Amino acid sequence: MTIPSTETAQRTVTLDVRGQSCPMPVVRAAQAIRDLAAGDVLEILSTDRGSWSDIPTWAGTTGNELLERAEEDGVFRYLVRRTGGEGR
């Protein structure tokens, strides 16, 4: 599933949490996105099936923008744009 966006990312940072189970993908994503500037994109790679619903929910509740969500060969990939919100 791809969600289109009209904004252009300033930079993209990859967070590899493959092999980590819930709640760590969300915890690590929350920590990583705090270090980004508004407009930057966090790419999250996870093998935790629960992240399929957890990451989009986290992005929405923190006010960040889910740009893309995809799965290939058991690896879930998310692109989340940092907004001006807290990013928790």
Beta strands, then each sheet from edge to edge (+ up, - down):
strand 1: 12-16
strand 2: 41-46
strand 3: 65-72
strand 4: 75-81
sheet 1: 1+ 2+ 4- 3+
end
